[in-house]
Amino acid sequence: MKDTTTINAMRDALMAAINDLAADHPEVVLLEADLAGCLGSGSFKKLYPGRYFNCGIAEANMVAMAGGLSSVGLVPFAHSFGCFSSRRAYDQWFLSVNYARRRVHLIGTDPGITAQLNGGTHMPFEDIALMRQVPDIIIIEPSDAQSCYELAVQAYESGKSSYIRIPRKSVTHRYAPGKVQLGKAEIISEGSNVAIIATGELLVNEASKAVETLSGQGIKATLVDLHTIKPLDTELIAEVAARCGKVLVCENGRYAGGTGEAIAAFLAQTNPVKMDFVNVGERFGEVGKLAYLQQVFGFTAENIAQKAARLAKA
Amino acid sequence: MLDNETLLMLKTKAVRLRELTIREIAHLGSGHIGGSMSIIEILTYLYHQAMNVDPADPLKEDRDRLVCSKGHAGPAVYATLADKGFFPLDWLMTLNQGGTNLPSHCDMTKTPGVDFTTGSLGQGASAAVGIALGQKIRGFDGAYTYLILGDGESQEGEVWEAAQTAAQFKLGNLIAFTDLNKKQLDGWTEDIISMNNLDTRWLGFNWHVQRINGHDLEAIDRAVLNAKAEKDRPSMIICDTIKSYGFGPGERTFGNHSMPISVETAEAAIAELHQRFDVKEA
């Protein structure tokens, strides 16, 4: 099991996983859409030049091509910014990959507000909702380097298609090697007053800080890192909802069709509890540095703590 | 070059495939007859002369592959595959019925011998580029990917994204046909979004380009052999065709993209088909 402690960007953790998979599996190929510099996939090109293809700024073609490659026994990873790999190439992803029962791993970088200075045009808020419409795929949004590496490998080994949603440059080191398991959410802290379920590095980190704030107020919070959005770990969600009776879902994206709605729909059927949500609401994205955007969209420890405290007392 | 015996066999086969396609659609009562009839010679040539495929082993990895990107021509593809032995002929009578293996648009997960799922126009072009590239990566030397595009379909921007990519990757093993039947669902292509200068468009994308009569089996043969001689460039064979060619009632109907066909109409049309096209032994 690879140790990623020395890796200092999420993209490097993902590329380490893809490069290691490619070493063991000659069927792994990598497709880029003129964003190789952003993912750092030059490392793959150097190691496996015959399996690396820059398809240019034509994401729809790249994704349907990946479907074609898959039908000749290859297993493509394909990358663009999340807004383009999801929104722009959606029909191709839906039909030429998944309806056709092909197997492709689609990478969407710069999720939600992490697109920062590229601004609203480059902010995928709806990629999770789009991906959730596709039957039988895996959606992962790892919250640290180690889980990024391991979940990418596990997604590959699942034999299914996957959507991998990661920020590029930031990095967190949270998990020891061999801990995370695809489809099984991680409990980061345990408490019975309120459950906070968060996805992705940014919001799991902010929620972690919020848990400390809440603790100072005498509120004991359970924090769940929901690194796998599909399939949803309903067993664990049911358990924390039963224990806390209050659930706050934090996601770097939109409620409609997103993670919060998925959890709400599940709990509505099984154990309707009081819920609240941290997400982008009805806004479009906008340009700015991360700290500014976190304030605008409420993706801060303060906002999470406030919402969680209100929920805990409700 | 085709010898007389082979040419006779292919011409006879084309009549049979038209007959099967007409019966298949008539059994259902309606369907995409126009664009099915216009590619019969292309399919006949591919499956009986060009392609290395084995109905007993339809998933053989190093086989030649066909992507019928104009997926609505599924009925013609199914007639060809059934006749070739990929599945029983009586499956043709299940076209589009609930639970069928022969859905309106080609589906690789349902129909033995279908190499890629199509229906959302333009996507088959990209998929074919991926397949041709994959054949090279896998080292399947001598394996070709064939692609059939519609002229109306070529209004899709993705076709041209695929075109530039195939040229960039020097996919000499990709041989495409445009079924230039001049019509799309709503009418003449010329009146909707013109596909004029199609040859220079493909030339501009650095493809090897030929233009032939798409109902002339000898011309198809020459063009495919020429295309195979091009090692580093993908090939486009633009085929002038007639929508619904060989199905008389369709040829005489303007709106022939998809049309109702009764069994009686079909039988009369098949009689007409034999009268027009049956090869008379010398």
Interface residues (C-beta under 8 A of the other chain):
Chain A: V29 G50 R51 F53 C55 G56 A58 A60 N61 M62 V63 A64 M65 A66 G67 G68 L69 S70 S71 V72 G73 L74 D91 Q92 L95 S96 Y99 A100 R101
Chain B: E61 R65 V67 D107 M108 T109 D115 F116 T117 G119 S120 Q123 A125 S126 A127 A128 V129 G130 I131 A132 L133 G134 Q135 I137 R138 F140 E158 E161 A162 Q164 T165 Q168 F169
